Amino acid sequence: MKARIRGIYATALTRLFREADHAVVQASPTIRERFDGAFAVEEPDVAIETTDDRQGIGVHGDSTAVNTAATSLASLETDTFSWSANMPREAVFTGKVTETVRGGAVVDCGSGSGFLPDSNTEHQIEEGDRLRVQVVDPVPPWSDDRPVLDTHLEVGGSLVQLVRDGSVDTSAQPGMAANLTGLLPNDPPDGWQARWMDASDDAEFAALSDALASASDRATAIDAALSDAPENQDEPGVVWDESATTWIWFGRASRFALDDARRAVCSTMAGHHRIKAGSTDASAAVELVEAVCDLNDSAESEFPFATIARQFGPHEDDEIRIVHGKPDGRRITLGDGIVTDRDESSVTIRREMTPGGTYDALGTERRAGDTATTKFTEGKWWYPTVYRDANGERRGTYVNICTPVEVFPTAARYIDLHVDVVKHADGRIERVDDAELDSAASEGHVSEPLAETAREVASTIENAL
């Protein structure tokens, strides 16, 4: 398998993939400096890119290769999660416009909905329209955004892209690219034009020919799928989805495992990926520390949470979100709270609760004036929330069992592991949602080792309360 890797996890992933005898191609200048041996300039089987929020990676490409890459990382740590996308990059759908919004339209594609920007279509779009669309920018399941769609069909990768029924401006293409197609022994399928990318300048002719052949095979498959699709298909649905996208979310333990892989290659401070995932400002600071400091003993060092929090937040009186991930990939924001206290390893936040309904598992009515005080300790597998009424009387305590907590400058993040422990106002202890954890494990959303850890943590909390 050949992989092109970009983003904050690139060095660690390059080492892990090369150890597993996978080829890394089109390496960045930094990666070429850090590793021995040459990196070929060839079309990859998979493109691996850090997600915009830096919480994980997207793996895009040939379905077999994507599965191989995802499987290689599945055992990185128990808090490594992966999900296959219902709307992968390059997939083609028959869609129905369900809503027009500012700048574009929402399109139902059957297995999900996407956003079609006005700039990605040549016609005025109205509610109820049916049209063929392609996914150009998929999104992870924990994102609030929709996949971006286009009515213009393209295939290809980082060396060459093929454009269907469109005009390609060859004058703006790099180097010899404008003449490449005529020099190679193979041609794009009828109706498709080649757009050569910047990386093609550094590739051998054989690699360019292979890239064109691979893109042409996908273009031909799309043509065949379009020919077989009903002309007046009424219901939204897939037309072609032989490509694949898998999203991988790294938890705190996963990031530290990636630190170990990176440390075998270059100077790496304790918590390198954990800090970089927090903010771009912190990311730049990490690079400065690693460039000027002696980090020979960094593998034995503790993660400097207090220092990072003092420098980048959260600070007292800051507002942070509780980002509650689910094992099936969804993300729920439980609300925003104000930081009331911060010590060397934790932050405490306070939320004003809105009246109505009851508190989960506690069964206690939510009243006006209620507050929730939550303490997040970096790296712990649980966190407590104490509910009080307007007079300060305790109404119950809810202890959430989760993957190790990460307290970033603007959010506390984790993935919920279903089972929880509650302490009622009368002192009664109750353990809840074991059945949900069992179900998640049987469905493959939670690995059995992770599920067992969650059960053990819940038992410990239950006995401690």
Secondary structure as UniProt FT lines:
FT   STRAND          2..6
FT   TURN            8..9
FT   HELIX           10..19
FT   TURN            20..21
FT   STRAND          23..24
FT   HELIX           29..34
FT   STRAND          46..50
FT   TURN            52..53
FT   STRAND          56..62
FT   HELIX           63..74
FT   TURN            78..79
FT   STRAND          80..84
FT   TURN            89..90
FT   STRAND          92..101
FT   TURN            102..103
FT   STRAND          104..108
FT   STRAND          113..117
FT   HELIX           118..120
FT   TURN            127..128
FT   STRAND          130..137
FT   TURN            141..142
FT   STRAND          148..150
FT   STRAND          154..156
FT   STRAND          160..164
FT   HELIX           170..172
FT   TURN            175..176
FT   HELIX           177..183
FT   TURN            190..191
FT   STRAND          192..196
FT   HELIX           198..202
FT   HELIX           205..228
FT   TURN            231..232
FT   STRAND          237..240
FT   STRAND          243..250
FT   HELIX           252..263
FT   TURN            264..265
FT   TURN            270..271
FT   HELIX           272..276
FT   TURN            277..278
FT   HELIX           280..292
FT   TURN            296..297
FT   HELIX           298..300
FT   HELIX           305..312
FT   TURN            316..317
FT   STRAND          319..325
FT   TURN            327..328
FT   STRAND          331..342
FT   STRAND          346..352
FT   TURN            360..362
FT   TURN            368..369
FT   STRAND          371..377
FT   TURN            378..379
FT   STRAND          382..388
FT   TURN            390..391
FT   STRAND          394..402
FT   STRAND          406..407
FT   STRAND          411..424
FT   TURN            425..426
FT   STRAND          429..432
FT   HELIX           434..442
FT   TURN            443..444
FT   HELIX           448..464
//
